[in-house]
Amino acid sequence: MVGTKVKEPKLATHAVILAGGRGTRFWPRSRTRTPKQLLNIVGKTTMLQQTIERLRPLFPADHIWTVTNVEQSAALRKQLPPAARKRVLIEPVGRNTAAAIALAAIHVRHAAKGDAVLAVLPADHFIAQPERYRKVVAEALRVAQSPGRMVVLGIPPTHPETGFGYIERKNDVSIGADSEEFPLFPVQRFTEKPELALAKEYTASGNYHWNAGMFFWRVSTFLEALKNYLPETYRDLEELGSHIGKSTYAAKLKKIYPRLQNISVDYAILERATSGANAGESRVFVIPAQVGWSDIGSWAAVYELLARNPGENIAAGEHEILDAHGNFLWSPTKLIAAVGVQDLVVVDTPDALLICPRDRAQDVGKIVQALEAKKRTNLL
């Protein structure tokens, strides 16, 4: 009928899991071929398996894509559902999150034969409330169905944290939001990891959220932003996209991918979309997500997640403990005896033993750097 508005069909949804990190702060368990996301850091299953389990009620297995590297691809595939193993994308070299997401976007577009909605998610985060998390993700996917919209999940800060980026929201709830449980706020700006004094201000204000690296948008929305902000990378990826499904693809990937710009999606797109001339009309939105989130960034973070009482010892494996408090002890194959020590991290593997104070757990990555400098590849 003339004058009748045709409702746009709902697009299919796909999940993109970024799983190429090394997790150096989880050495000696985390190695090049078996990084943090492929280990059972918290619980009996691996971080990747927990991520997949959270998503399966929302996405069929053949709509779950994983971006990884050559070293991890074989072990990673073994942990995926059979249909998702065909959706593994292997970067020939690391080029940060903007390139990784763009690689996934052109593959999803090819598989979907057109546009689709993407959920871009890390492989190695912990979510204590998976059911609530799925409701938040479903709402974010709904909002991202609209052309031009980019949605991020913001974690309400529980303390002043200097190790995370922050999302500043505007005070007004977006007109486009129709969920009282999960309100939608326009993003004012993305901010860098702050000094402690500024982190305290952010936490007290109520208008800032931790940036957990969970993004939602149409493939077309993302690629249009890539075209505007990283035009050379966009042109290279479009060239690569024309070879998907052809015998020439592997050679083109190897040739093109190393020349892509090495930059995070936060810096490349989200910060630019909310700054300067782009700040007038809101295109980027944040949904506060109180879902029991932790990035589990160190052994100390694992301790804090598992300890139920102050000073409790957390031990994996057989142990005898006397007058010891606040320790994280991991030794699945031999007895650990701890006497009179406190606030230590002890992680035992067949070829290495880590001992450090819990408050120095962030520095474990420096040990990996030292081993790299000494070319101790057998320990990496």
C-alpha positions as CSV (number, residue, x, y, z in Angstrom):
1,M,0.0,0.0,0.0
2,V,1.3,3.4,-0.9
3,G,2.7,5.3,2.1
4,T,3.1,2.3,4.3
5,K,6.5,2.1,6.0
6,V,8.2,-1.2,5.3
7,K,9.7,-2.7,8.4
8,E,13.4,-3.5,7.9
9,P,14.0,-7.3,8.4
10,K,15.9,-8.3,11.5
11,L,19.5,-9.2,10.7
12,A,21.2,-12.4,11.8
13,T,23.6,-12.1,14.8
14,H,27.1,-13.5,15.0
15,A,29.6,-13.5,17.8
16,V,33.3,-12.7,17.3
17,I,35.6,-14.0,20.0
18,L,39.1,-12.4,20.2
19,A,41.4,-15.1,21.4
20,G,44.9,-14.2,20.3
21,G,46.4,-12.9,23.5
22,R,49.3,-14.6,25.4
23,G,48.4,-13.8,29.0
24,T,52.0,-13.4,30.1
25,R,51.0,-12.5,33.7
26,F,49.8,-16.1,34.1
27,W,53.2,-17.6,33.4
28,P,54.4,-20.3,34.1
29,R,51.1,-21.9,33.3
30,S,50.4,-19.6,30.3
31,R,52.7,-20.2,27.3
32,T,52.7,-19.2,23.7
33,R,50.8,-22.3,22.6
34,T,48.6,-22.6,25.7
35,P,47.7,-19.0,26.8
36,K,45.4,-17.9,29.5
37,Q,42.2,-18.4,27.5
38,L,43.0,-22.0,26.8
39,L,43.6,-22.8,30.5
40,N,41.2,-23.6,33.4
41,I,42.2,-20.5,35.4
42,V,38.9,-20.4,37.3
43,G,36.8,-23.5,37.4
44,K,37.2,-26.9,35.7
45,T,36.7,-25.7,32.1
46,T,38.9,-23.2,30.2
47,M,38.2,-19.5,29.9
48,L,37.4,-20.0,26.2
49,Q,35.0,-22.9,27.0
50,Q,33.3,-20.7,29.6
51,T,32.9,-17.9,27.0
52,I,31.4,-20.3,24.5
53,E,29.0,-21.8,27.1
54,R,27.7,-18.3,27.9
55,L,27.1,-17.5,24.3
56,R,25.5,-20.8,23.0
57,P,22.0,-20.0,24.1
58,L,22.2,-16.8,22.0
59,F,24.2,-17.9,19.0
60,P,24.2,-21.2,17.0
61,A,27.7,-22.7,16.9
62,D,28.2,-21.8,13.2
63,H,27.6,-18.2,14.1
64,I,30.5,-18.1,16.6
65,W,33.8,-16.9,15.1
66,T,37.2,-17.0,16.8
67,V,40.2,-14.9,15.8
68,T,43.5,-16.3,16.9
69,N,47.1,-16.9,15.8
70,V,49.0,-19.8,14.2
71,E,50.6,-21.0,17.4
72,Q,47.3,-21.3,19.3
73,S,45.0,-22.4,16.5
74,A,45.3,-26.2,16.9
75,A,44.7,-26.2,20.6
76,L,41.9,-23.7,20.3
77,R,40.0,-25.7,17.7
78,K,39.9,-28.7,20.1
79,Q,38.0,-26.6,22.6
80,L,35.3,-25.4,20.2
81,P,32.0,-27.0,19.1
82,P,32.4,-28.8,15.8
83,A,30.5,-26.2,13.8
84,A,32.5,-23.3,15.3
85,R,35.8,-25.0,14.3
86,K,35.1,-24.0,10.7
87,R,34.8,-20.4,11.8
88,V,38.3,-20.0,13.2
89,L,40.2,-17.1,11.6
90,I,44.0,-17.1,11.9
91,E,46.0,-13.9,11.8
92,P,49.5,-14.4,10.2
93,V,50.8,-11.7,12.5
94,G,49.2,-9.8,15.4
95,R,47.8,-6.4,14.4
96,N,45.7,-5.5,17.4
97,T,41.9,-5.4,17.8
98,A,40.9,-3.1,14.9
99,A,42.4,-5.4,12.3
100,A,41.2,-8.6,14.1
101,I,37.6,-7.3,14.2
102,A,37.8,-6.1,10.6
103,L,39.0,-9.5,9.5
104,A,36.0,-11.1,11.2
105,A,33.6,-8.5,9.8
106,I,34.5,-9.3,6.1
107,H,34.2,-13.0,6.7
108,V,30.8,-12.7,8.5
109,R,29.6,-10.5,5.6
110,H,30.7,-13.2,3.1
111,A,29.1,-16.0,5.1
112,A,25.9,-14.0,5.7
113,K,25.8,-12.8,2.0
114,G,25.2,-9.3,3.3
115,D,24.8,-7.4,6.5
116,A,24.7,-8.9,10.0
117,V,25.0,-7.8,13.7
118,L,28.2,-8.6,15.5
119,A,29.0,-9.1,19.2
120,V,32.7,-8.7,19.7
121,L,33.9,-10.3,22.9
122,P,37.1,-11.3,24.7
123,A,37.9,-15.0,25.2
124,D,39.4,-14.7,28.7
125,H,37.0,-12.9,31.0
126,F,35.0,-14.2,33.9
127,I,31.3,-13.6,34.3
128,A,29.7,-14.6,37.6
129,Q,26.1,-14.1,36.4
130,P,25.9,-15.7,33.0
131,E,22.1,-15.6,32.8
132,R,22.0,-11.8,33.4
133,Y,24.9,-11.4,31.1
134,R,22.9,-13.0,28.3
135,K,20.0,-10.6,28.9
136,V,22.4,-7.6,28.6
137,V,23.9,-9.1,25.4
138,A,20.5,-9.6,23.9
139,E,19.6,-6.0,24.6
140,A,22.9,-4.8,23.1
141,L,22.2,-6.8,20.0
142,R,18.8,-5.4,19.7
143,V,20.1,-1.8,19.9
144,A,22.8,-2.5,17.4
145,Q,20.3,-3.6,14.8
146,S,19.8,0.1,14.0
147,P,22.2,1.3,11.3
148,G,25.0,3.5,12.5
149,R,24.8,2.5,16.2
150,M,27.7,1.2,18.1
151,V,27.1,-0.2,21.6
152,V,29.6,-1.0,24.4
153,L,29.0,-2.7,27.7
154,G,30.2,-0.7,30.7
155,I,31.1,-2.4,34.0
156,P,30.0,-0.3,37.0
157,P,33.3,0.2,38.9
158,T,33.6,-1.3,42.3
159,H,36.8,0.5,43.3
160,P,39.2,3.1,41.8
161,E,41.1,1.0,39.2
162,T,44.1,2.4,37.3
163,G,44.5,-0.6,35.1
164,F,41.3,-0.2,33.0
165,G,40.1,2.3,30.5
166,Y,36.9,4.2,31.4
167,I,33.7,5.1,29.5
168,E,32.1,8.4,30.4
169,R,28.4,8.5,29.8
170,K,26.0,11.4,29.3
171,N,23.4,11.7,32.0
172,D,20.4,11.4,29.7
173,V,19.0,7.9,29.0
174,S,18.8,7.5,25.2
175,I,15.4,7.8,23.6
176,G,16.1,4.6,21.8
177,A,16.2,2.5,24.9
178,D,13.1,0.6,25.8
179,S,14.4,-1.5,28.6
180,E,14.1,-0.2,32.2
181,E,16.3,-3.1,33.4
182,F,19.2,-2.2,31.0
183,P,19.1,1.5,30.3
184,L,21.0,2.9,27.3
185,F,23.2,6.0,27.6
186,P,25.0,8.0,25.0
187,V,28.8,7.9,25.4
188,Q,30.5,11.2,26.2
189,R,34.0,10.0,25.7
190,F,36.4,7.1,26.2
191,T,39.3,7.8,28.6
192,E,42.7,6.3,29.1
193,K,43.9,4.4,32.2
194,P,43.8,7.1,34.8
195,E,46.1,8.0,37.7
196,L,44.7,6.9,41.1
197,A,43.3,10.4,42.1
198,L,41.4,10.6,38.8
199,A,40.2,7.0,39.1
200,K,38.7,7.9,42.5
201,E,36.9,10.9,41.0
202,Y,35.5,8.6,38.2
203,T,34.3,6.0,40.6
204,A,32.6,8.5,42.9
205,S,30.8,10.4,40.0
206,G,28.6,7.5,38.9
207,N,29.0,8.5,35.3
208,Y,32.0,6.3,34.5
209,H,32.2,2.6,33.7
210,W,35.1,0.3,33.1
211,N,35.6,-0.5,29.4
212,A,35.5,-4.3,29.3
213,G,36.1,-4.6,25.5
214,M,32.7,-5.9,24.6
215,F,31.2,-4.2,21.5
216,F,28.1,-4.6,19.3
217,W,27.4,-3.2,15.8
218,R,26.3,-4.0,12.3
219,V,29.0,-5.3,10.0
220,S,28.1,-2.3,7.7
221,T,28.4,0.1,10.6
222,F,31.8,-1.1,11.6
223,L,33.2,-1.2,8.1
224,E,31.9,2.3,7.4
225,A,33.6,3.6,10.5
226,L,36.8,1.7,9.4
227,K,36.5,3.4,6.0
228,N,36.3,6.9,7.7
229,Y,39.0,6.5,10.3
230,L,41.4,3.9,8.9
231,P,40.9,4.2,5.1
232,E,44.1,2.3,4.1
233,T,43.2,-0.6,6.4
234,Y,39.7,-0.6,5.0
235,R,40.9,-0.7,1.4
236,D,43.3,-3.6,2.2
237,L,40.6,-5.6,3.9
238,E,38.2,-5.1,1.1
239,E,40.8,-6.4,-1.3
240,L,41.3,-9.4,1.0
241,G,37.6,-9.9,1.2
242,S,37.3,-10.4,-2.6
243,H,39.5,-13.5,-2.2
244,I,37.5,-15.2,0.6
245,G,36.5,-18.7,-0.5
246,K,39.1,-18.7,-3.3
247,S,42.4,-20.6,-3.7
248,T,44.2,-17.2,-3.6
249,Y,43.0,-16.3,-0.1
250,A,45.9,-17.7,1.9
251,A,48.5,-15.9,-0.1
252,K,46.6,-12.6,-0.1
253,L,46.1,-12.9,3.7
254,K,49.9,-13.4,4.2
255,K,50.7,-10.5,1.9
256,I,48.0,-8.0,3.1
257,Y,47.7,-8.6,6.8
258,P,51.2,-7.5,7.9
259,R,50.7,-4.0,6.4
260,L,47.4,-3.3,8.3
261,Q,47.6,-0.6,10.9
262,N,48.5,-1.9,14.4
263,I,46.0,-0.1,16.6
264,S,43.2,-1.0,19.0
265,V,39.6,-0.6,18.0
266,D,39.1,1.8,21.0
267,Y,41.7,4.3,19.7
268,A,41.0,3.7,16.0
269,I,37.2,4.0,16.0
270,L,35.4,4.5,19.3
271,E,37.4,7.4,20.6
272,R,37.2,9.2,17.2
273,A,33.5,8.6,16.9
274,T,32.9,10.4,20.3
275,S,35.4,13.3,19.9
276,G,35.4,16.7,18.2
277,A,33.1,17.1,15.2
278,N,31.7,13.6,15.9
279,A,30.5,14.4,19.4
280,G,27.3,16.2,18.5
281,E,25.0,13.4,17.4
282,S,25.4,10.3,19.5
283,R,26.3,7.1,17.6
284,V,28.1,5.3,20.5
285,F,26.1,4.1,23.4
286,V,26.8,2.3,26.7
287,I,24.7,-0.2,28.6
288,P,25.8,-0.6,32.3
289,A,26.4,-4.3,32.8
290,Q,26.5,-5.5,36.4
291,V,27.1,-9.1,35.7
292,G,29.9,-10.1,38.1
293,W,32.7,-9.3,35.5
294,S,36.4,-9.8,36.0
295,D,39.1,-9.6,33.4
296,I,41.2,-11.9,35.7
297,G,44.4,-10.0,34.8
298,S,46.8,-11.7,37.2
299,W,47.2,-14.5,39.7
300,A,46.3,-12.0,42.4
301,A,43.0,-11.4,40.7
302,V,42.3,-15.1,40.7
303,Y,42.9,-15.2,44.4
304,E,40.6,-12.2,45.0
305,L,37.9,-13.9,42.9
306,L,38.1,-17.2,44.8
307,A,38.8,-16.1,48.4
308,R,35.6,-15.9,50.4
309,N,37.1,-14.6,53.6
310,P,40.1,-12.2,54.4
311,G,43.3,-14.1,54.8
312,E,42.0,-17.3,53.4
313,N,44.4,-19.6,51.6
314,I,43.5,-20.8,48.1
315,A,45.2,-24.0,47.2
316,A,44.8,-26.3,44.1
317,G,46.3,-29.7,44.8
318,E,47.4,-31.5,47.9
319,H,48.6,-29.2,50.7
320,E,49.5,-28.9,54.3
321,I,49.4,-25.3,55.7
322,L,50.6,-24.1,59.1
323,D,50.3,-20.5,60.3
324,A,50.1,-19.2,56.8
325,H,47.5,-16.7,55.5
326,G,46.4,-15.1,52.2
327,N,48.3,-17.4,49.9
328,F,47.5,-18.7,46.4
329,L,49.1,-22.1,45.9
330,W,48.8,-24.1,42.7
331,S,50.5,-27.4,42.4
332,P,48.4,-30.2,41.0
333,T,51.0,-33.0,40.9
334,K,52.9,-32.6,44.2
335,L,52.2,-31.7,47.9
336,I,52.7,-28.1,48.8
337,A,53.7,-27.4,52.5
338,A,53.4,-23.8,53.6
339,V,54.6,-22.7,57.0
340,G,54.5,-19.1,58.3
341,V,54.1,-17.4,55.0
342,Q,51.5,-14.9,53.9
343,D,50.2,-13.2,50.8
344,L,52.2,-15.3,48.4
345,V,51.5,-16.6,44.9
346,V,53.1,-20.0,44.2
347,V,52.5,-21.7,40.8
348,D,54.3,-24.9,40.1
349,T,54.7,-26.5,36.6
350,P,57.0,-29.3,35.4
351,D,59.7,-26.9,34.2
352,A,59.2,-23.8,36.2
353,L,58.2,-22.5,39.7
354,L,56.8,-19.0,40.3
355,I,57.0,-17.5,43.8
356,C,56.0,-13.8,44.3
357,P,54.1,-11.6,46.7
358,R,50.5,-11.3,45.7
359,D,50.9,-7.5,45.4
360,R,53.6,-8.0,42.8
361,A,51.6,-10.4,40.6
362,Q,51.3,-7.8,37.9
363,D,55.1,-8.0,37.4
364,V,55.0,-11.6,36.3
365,G,54.9,-10.4,32.7
366,K,58.4,-8.9,33.3
367,I,59.7,-12.4,33.9
368,V,58.4,-13.4,30.5
369,Q,60.2,-10.3,29.0
370,A,63.4,-11.3,30.7
371,L,63.1,-14.9,29.3
372,E,62.4,-13.6,25.9
373,A,65.5,-11.4,26.1
374,K,67.6,-14.5,27.0
375,K,65.9,-16.5,24.2
376,R,64.6,-19.1,26.6
377,T,62.0,-20.3,24.1
378,N,61.6,-23.6,26.0
379,L,60.0,-21.6,28.8
380,L,57.8,-19.5,26.7
